[in-house]
Amino acid sequence: MATLAMIAAPILSHFAYDLNWNGVYAGIFMVDVLFFISLWLLAERGGRWWIVAIAGFQLIGTLGHLAPFLAHQRLAWAYFTLMWAVWALISVTAFFGVWEVEADRRYALGGRYGSKMVDGGGAGAAAAME
């Protein structure tokens, strides 16, 4: 569901781009608020670290929309840089999150292709095929 929200947010932002109010992209701000709320609800229900991290990054990006109220000219580039950085952090976190879900699934099923972790009492565990 978090991945679907990540796909829907830029699409909705594209349609809401023209809604401006006093130098603030009000349409994109509303989409970002809805995106944050959806991620927050998923984080509360899902219990995955990466959804919590993505929700936190999205909150930072959502609060970044308030930058034009502080100083219109000086923070314009900082605002756009923040938005790009937030999306980069969200994308990287989602990548590792999807990997973590697959790794958790493999661990819960005893490994892929019948392999399982064998602790032979040595220095560390090793994967074995039986």
Secondary structure, 3 states (H helix, E strand, C coil): CHHHHHHHHHHHHHHCCCCEECCEEHHHHHHHHHHHHHHHHHHHHHCCHHHHHHHHHHHHHHHHHHHHHCCCCCCHHHHHHHHHHHHHHHHHHHHHHHHHHHHHHHHHCCCHHHEEEECCCCCCCEEEEC
